[in-house]
Amino acid sequence: MSESDDLNAAAEALMPDVLERHAALVRIPSVAFPGFDPAPVHAMGQAVVDLFADAGAEGVRLLDVPGGYPCVYADLPGPEGSPTVLLYAHYDVQPAPESQNWSSDPWEPVTKEDGRIYGRGSADDKSGLAIHYGTLKLLGPDRPCRVKILVEGEEETISHLEPFVEANPELFAADAFVIGDIGGQAVGRPGLTTALRGDVACTVTVRTLEFPVHSGEFGGAAPDAMTAMIRILDSLHDEHGDTVIPGVPSGTWDGADMDEDVYRGGSAILPGVDFLGTGSLSDRIWAKPSVTVLGMDLPSTVEASNVLLPEVKAKLSMRIVPGVDAEEQLNLLMDFLRANRPWNCEVTVEKVKTGYPFHVDESHPAIVAGEDALTEAYGVQVEKIGSGASIPLVASLKKVSPDAAILLWGAEDTAQSRIHASDESVDPGEIQRMIAAQVGFIRKFVAAEG
């Protein structure tokens, strides 16, 4: 039996324990958004400490993060001179409101006929916690290298972890960072993410009147803020749906192609609805910018009355391409919004956040080891893919260890996981294969560095 067969068999034998612990984590509604009960978030943090302690992580503990929820941290020694690998995941989850229309209780993990485990956080990112747990269990006490654990408590909301990491570089320095918070295109298709778009966000407030006025008596000459806002937002895209902001660049994707059937199914685009933009599908979601209106403050249709609105506020997010400066891109967006003032309306723009894009150095020994380990664990060739999502912590980790590799992978398949949406789920086979892949990666990377 080959080493990869041994690893896969060992991971399979571990799965009953892994899945039992994964289910216990899914039952904790660890929503770290403002306004939600903080008690389950703190309970989740302690549950993660207990999880890794049971996996053999000596000294695992909670670290206070100024302004935010604590992170889980451990520094596990390895042989003298061996490299350091840091395993990252997060323990907070997205909300699961009734309006999402789940088909089962989001806080009770359910294995359905398709074999997938359903529940909020089952994929994003409690699958990452399960993978890291299984990795430590298979490595055992005689780890071939130094291993650090970092589990964040507010990745899904405005994180406070980045400045904490940058202020304490000695705690988080490593030779390779494993970000277990993503996945391949579909089950059984290993994906190594080699690029992340960045994410910048701002709010724009439009004012046209001092107070609401009757739409019949004054409409037709007095501009309402909603109409002005529509004009501004429409100017962000051209007739094809491409984002068009002066100075904001586009790129092209030269890795594996995005599978159109996977994308169409995973994105829930309605039959007959066209894709936005131009270029290949991979270009549009991995190598070109995209602006999204995340929300607006305005009356609902139930609350609507016959008045002109004096003020409307919107929150915008723009995904930006690898290789650009996030602060500069946000300023270009904000300047564009300020300059676009239909009917000389008042426009106020305020920064919300910047998240930097990232591109992997594919020649790094850790990336090579990771690709080989994925191939062996899955038994098929790895797809080098991009991600339109953003993981802002990556930029901070690169500041701490500029020469380190960052591996982006996990069990969150694009086709069916439905992260952040109703009926989020994970395939347990993906967790099993990723446990084998991570252990294989660590062994290969240590051998390459030795």
Buried (B, 14 or more C-beta within 10 A) or exposed (E): EEEBEEBBEBBBEBBEBBBEBBBBBBBBBBBBBEEBEEEBBBBBBBBBBEBBBBBBBEEBBBBEBEEBBBBBBBBBEBEEEBBBBBBBBBBBBBBBEEEBEBEBEBBEBBBEEEEBBBBBBBBBBBBBBBBBBBBBBBBEEEBBBBBBBBBBBBBBBBBBBBBBBBEEEEBBBBBBBBBBBBBBBBBBBBBBBBBBBBBBBBBBBBBBBEEBBEBEEBBEEBBBBBBBBBBBBEBBBEEEBBBBBEEBBBBEBEBBEBBEEBBBBBEEEEEEEEBBBEBBBBBBBBBBBBBBEEEBEBEEEEEEEEBBBBBBBBBBBBBBBBEBEBEBBBBBBBBBBEEBBBEEBEBEBEBBBBBBBBEBEEEBBBBBBBBBBBBBBBEEEBBBBBBBBBBBBBBBBBBBBEEBBBBBBBBBBBBBBBBBBBBBBBBBBBBBBBBBBBBBBBBBBBEBBE
